Amino acid sequence: KPQTSIANCRNAPTTHQPSGIVGGKTAKPHSRPYMVSLQVQGHHRCGGILIRNDFVLTSAHCKTEQDLTVVLGAHNIKKQEKSQQRIPVEKYHQHPKYKGQFLYDIMLLKTNATLNKYVKTVGLPKKNGKIPANIKCYAAGWGQTGPNKPGSDVLKEVMVKLQFDQECSHKWQNYFSSDQMMCVHSDKRKEGICQGDSGGPLLCRKMPQGISAYTKASGCDDTKYPHVFMKINFFSQWIKNVMQG
């Protein structure tokens, strides 16, 4: 899978290897009806969230040369569940300032979902809302369950805590932007996100606050390196403009 050019640095992150859940637990089936599996030819590539019946929010680096399929209403993505909707992407809206690296790594997908008890939208945070560090949040997805391990067939979730921006900047240095990003850590060893959950949400107080962006390239379970998410409220105006477009 392609990586960004700086992912070859020993401690550099990677965004182009979509990310998953290490540790954690299996989610209660259909308890997160806004969760999206973005797939290429039937294979899970990234996560996402349904924010309106016709828009999915995910990471910009999830776009590939092949078309993505939006899969909604799923718990086990390897099964043909009756609750599932498989819908093509009508239009890709990568952030115009995204250049294939780490900044502005966010994307909206135009689609056409049917809302029901298995498929629901989720609200977004206010533009300038502040989230205190160390509150409990959840990440969710179908990605890898550890380095070099396969993705999960069923939706998994893991509890993490928001890290202070200074700690994120100290560890990630120039790769981290406190304006655009937030990062998390786990109280337990080797829990968090891994490859296959890029684009998936970070939920704090039942509200999505972040979109999974990157982990350490050489080991997503390296507890010294917090996992990084794009900060949704930073992009509120852009999201609003695209959806009104």
N, C-alpha and C positions, 0 to 999 in steps of 0.2 A: 504494500500500500504506500502511496506517496507520502512523504513528510515535507514539512517546510525546510528550507535550506539550512536554517540555524538549528534544526533538530539534531544535526550531527555533533554539535557541541555537547560535552559530557553531561552537563546539567541543564541543557536546554529543554524546553517543553516541546511537544508536538501537537499541532491541531489537526493535521491531515490524517491521523489515525483516529477515527471516530471512537468515543469513550464509553464503560459499563460499570456494574456495581460489584464491588469487592465486599465480601461479608454481607451484613444486612440480612434481610429475610424476604420470603415470597410475599408479595402484596396480596391482600384480599381481592379475589377476582372482581374486576369491574369497579373497584373502589376509587379509581382515578380515571373517570370516563373521558377526561380531556387529553389523556396520554396518546401520543402518536408514534407509530413505528414507521420510519421512512425506509423503504425497501428498493433494492435494485434487483430485478429479475427474481423476486421472491426471497431475497436474502436481506436481513436487517442491516442497515448501514448506520442510521442515526435515530435519535429520539426527536420529539417535538411536542408542542402543546397546541390545542385547538383554542384560539382566542375569539373567533367568531365562526359562524357556520361555514364561511367561505375563506378563512385565513388560518394558516398554521405558522407559528413562530418557531424558528430553529436556528442553527448555526450556519453562517455563510459557507464555511468550508465543507458542508455536507453536500453541496452541489457537485455533481459528477458529469462527465460527458454523456452518460446514459441517463435516461429519464428516471426520476424518482416516482414511486407509488406511495400514496398516503394510505396507511392502514389504521383504521379507527375501530373502537369497540372491541379491542383484542385483549386477551389475557395470555393465552398460549399462542404465540405467533407461528408455531409449526403445525397448528391444527386449523382446519377449515371451520371455525366457530360460526354459528349462525348469527351471532352478534356483530361480526366483523363487516366493515365497509372497506372496500379497496377502490381508491379513487385516484385518477391521474392528476398530476399538477398542471393547472392551466397556464400559470405564469410564475416565473421565479423573480423575486425582488431581493437581490443581494444589496446590502447597504452600499451606496455609491462610493463611499470612501474605503471600502474593503479592498485590500491589495494582495490578498493571499497570505498575509502574515497573521498578526495577533490582534491588531486594533480593528474595531468596527466589524467584528466577526459575528454578524447577525443577519438573518434572512427571513423574509415572509414568503409563504407559498400560497398562491391563489388556487382554491379548490372548491368543492361543492358538497359539503357533508349534509346528511340528514340527521337532525338532532332527535334523540330518543333517550330511553333510560340507560343505554350503554354508551351513548355518544353525547357529551355535553361540553359546553365551552367553560373556560375558566377566566376570571377577571384578572386585570393587571394592576400593579401598584400605581399610586399617584406619582406624578413626575418627580417631586422633590422629597418623597418619603425617606426617612432615615431608619436604618435597621441597626440596632445595637449589636456590638460584637458579643460572642459567646451565647447567643440565643440558639435554641435547638431548631434545626431545619432538616428537611428530608430531600434526598435525591432519589430519582426513580428511573428505571430503564431496563432494557433487554440486552445490554452490552456484555462484554467479557466479565467473567467472575474472578479474574486474576491475570497476571502477565502470562501470555501464551496459552491461556485457557479459552475454551469456546464461549460464545455468547449464551445467554440464558433463554430457554424457550418461553418461560413465564416471566411476567413482570416482577422485578425485584425492587426493593426500596431499602434505603439505609439512612440512619440518623447521623447527622454531622453537626458541627457547631461553626458559626461564623468566626472567622479569624480577624484580628485587628489589621487594618491596612498596612501599618508599619511592618508587621511581620511578613505580610505578603511581599511587600517591596524589598525587604531584607533578603528574602529567599530567592525571589524571581528577578530582582533588580530591574533592568530596562524592559523586560518582557511584561511587566505589570504596570497597568495604568489605574490608579485609584479612582479616577473619574469614571472609567468605563467598566471596571472589573471589581469583583469581590472574591474572596477565597475562603475555604473551609478546612477544618481538620476534624479528626475523629478522636474521641476519648479512648477508643479501643485501638489496638494495633491493627494495621492493615485492613481498614475499612474505608470505603469511599467510592469514588468513581474510577473507572478504568476504560480501556478501549471499547467503543460501541455505544456509548451514551452521550456523545456530543449532541448538542441541540436539545437535550432533555432538561427538565426544570429543576431548580433548587426552590423548594417550597418552605417558606417561613411564615408561621402563623396562618397556615392554610392558603397563603397567597404566593404565586410564583414570583420570586425576586431575581432569579438569575437563570441564565442559559449556559449549560455546560460547555466549557471552551477547551481547556487543556490540562494535562497532567505531565509528569516527568516522562520523557520519551523512553528512558531505559528501564523504567519500573514504576508503574502506577501505584504500587503498594509501598513505595518509599515514604515512610511517615515523616521524614524531614521536610518534604515538599508539599505545601498545601495545594489542594485542587482548586482550579480557577474557573470562575463563571463570569460571563458578561452580565453587567448590571442592567436589568430591564428598564428601570426608571430613567436611566441616562438616555435611552432611545425612545422614550414615550412619544415625543413630538413626531419623530420620523415614522413610527408605527402608525400613529393617527393619520398622518398625511398620506401614507400609502393606502391605508384602508378607505380613506375618503376619496382617493384618486379616481 
